[in-house]
Each structure stands twice: as structure tokens, then as C-alpha cells.
Amino acid sequence: KYHDRVAARYDATYDNDAYWAFYREITWRRLKRLLPTDLSSRILDVGAGTGLWGLRLAKSGFRVTLTDISPKMLDQARRKADEQGLLSRVEFAEADITELLGLPDAAFALVVAQGDPLSFSPNAQRAAASLRRVTAPGGCVVASVDALYGALPAFFEAGQPAALADFVRTGRSEWLAHDANERFPVTHFTPDGLRRLFERAGFQVASLIGKTVLPVRRFREALEDAATFDLLLGIEESLHAEEALLGCASHLEIAARVPKT
């Protein structure tokens, strides 16, 4: 309900924001290093939303399937694909990450799950198993999630330290939409918890990063200068895989592969 309601204005929430431009550039730089070398490889974008990553991958020459639980989000993605002349390279399917019903087994060389759809799933372990099912042997999943440690300051900023104990114990919070009927649970992960989630699903974890480990979200004005933006990108990339710094990040991103045999 929430994502259907905000679909038409979703992109505007993040456009013209220096922090999200920085976040997206970090994401794209890492995705490019993990792309299949064969342009005929199929790519799946899970929780595709309005098509930010799926359409960018299609523009790079790949065949991409975009899925989302929200039909209105997919409508926006379809409209953008049409405007960009990409309809011949993309398919759309309404599907929940928890099951990914209707998608073929072992079909995709790369599966992208950005925007934290794993955190929004009511059963993250089943969702990870679904990602494993649709990924081809040797294929890679790149997924972002909300980070538990990075969320701790929010409880103090909101004047809710009493709620902190339950959050630390469960990793669960709630998406605080204004309409209570649109709220949904959000799962936050520790680095070790995210690794275990994928290992239990049969993946081999290749790498784990924080996005972002630099405090640029609190200092957006530093990103307004192009030279400083580029400087901080380089520093972020040199640091965001450091285990000791993962707790600084508001999001974690895992890259995990399906064994070839």
C-alpha cells in the first residue's frame, strides 16, 4: 500500500540530494565490477521499484527482468523503459522477494536486490532461499539491507532509548508511514547475521561492505563541491569493506555466489 501510494513521486524523494547521489555512485561502481562478461546473460532486479538499477543495466546491453511487489512501482518502471527505448530488453513481473513465484530456477547470472527488499521481507531466510533458487550456478547476488548498528542513534534522536533493548534483541523496527495501515516491519542486520543468512541459503559470501561508512549523510554540504565529492568517493571505496567500520553504516551490501557445482 505504501509503495503503491508513493510510486508517482518516489524518484523525486531522492533526486537532487547529494547524499543519495553519492550512495548511488558507490552502488554503481561496485555493481560494474560484478557484471557478467557476456551481454547475453540474464539479470534479475528484485524489488526494482521505479527501475533505477534494472533500466541502467538494460541500457548497458543486458536482458533484465524487473520484479516488485508494488504494481504501481512497476508501472513507473515500464513508463521509463518506454521513454528510454528499452522495452525490447526488459520484462516486468509482479513478485514478492519472499517467494519470487513465476520466475524460473537457475536462470539469472546476476541478481540485484537494492533498496533493501530483504529487510522488508516478512521472512528473510525464505527470501534468501528464493534468491538462491533463481540464481544460476556461478552467478552472483548483490543485495543491500538496513544495518542494525547504524540505526542505533535514531532511537536517541527520536527520544526513545527505552525501545532500544527490544530493537537490539530482535533487529526489528517498523516503517513509519503516516497511515498506520501502510506500515510494515523492517529487519536490520548485523554483518555476521547477514553472512549467516546467505550461507544458510547455500551461497558463498564473496564480500560485504557498508554504505556508507563515511558520515556523509550528516554532512551533505561537503558533497556539493564536485572535487570533494570525487575525493570522498575514493576514500569511501578504500574503507567500506573494513570490518571495523561496518558498524558505522546505515546499510550493508553483500555479494554472494552460487557454487558452480
HELIX and SHEET records of a PDB file:
HELIX    1   1 TYR A    2  VAL A    6  1                                   5    
HELIX    2   2 ALA A    7  ARG A    9  5                                   3    
HELIX    3   3 TYR A   10  TYR A   14  1                                   5    
HELIX    4   4 ALA A   18  LEU A   34  1                                  17    
HELIX    5   5 LEU A   52  LYS A   59  1                                   8    
HELIX    6   6 PRO A   71  GLU A   83  1                                  13    
HELIX    7   7 LEU A   87  ARG A   89  5                                   3    
HELIX    8   8 PRO A  117  PHE A  120  1                                   4    
HELIX    9   9 ALA A  124  VAL A  134  1                                  11    
HELIX   10  10 LEU A  148  GLU A  157  1                                  10    
HELIX   11  11 PRO A  161  ALA A  163  5                                   3    
HELIX   12  12 LEU A  164  THR A  170  1                                   7    
HELIX   13  13 ALA A  180  GLU A  182  5                                   3    
HELIX   14  14 PRO A  191  ARG A  200  1                                  10    
HELIX   15  15 ARG A  220  GLU A  224  5                                   5    
HELIX   16  16 ALA A  226  LEU A  239  1                                  14    
HELIX   17  17 GLU A  243  CYS A  248  5                                   6    
SHEET    1   A 7 VAL A  90  GLU A  94  0                                        
SHEET    2   A 7 ARG A  63  ASP A  68  1                                        
SHEET    3   A 7 ARG A  42  VAL A  46  1                                        
SHEET    4   A 7 PHE A 108  ALA A 113  1                                        
SHEET    5   A 7 THR A 135  ALA A 147  1                                        
SHEET    6   A 7 PRO A 185  PHE A 189  1                                        
SHEET    7   A 7 ARG A 172  GLU A 174 -1                                        
SHEET    1   B 7 VAL A  90  GLU A  94  0                                        
SHEET    2   B 7 ARG A  63  ASP A  68  1                                        
SHEET    3   B 7 ARG A  42  VAL A  46  1                                        
SHEET    4   B 7 PHE A 108  ALA A 113  1                                        
SHEET    5   B 7 THR A 135  ALA A 147  1                                        
SHEET    6   B 7 HIS A 251  ARG A 257 -1                                        
SHEET    7   B 7 GLN A 204  LYS A 211 -1                                        
END                                                                             
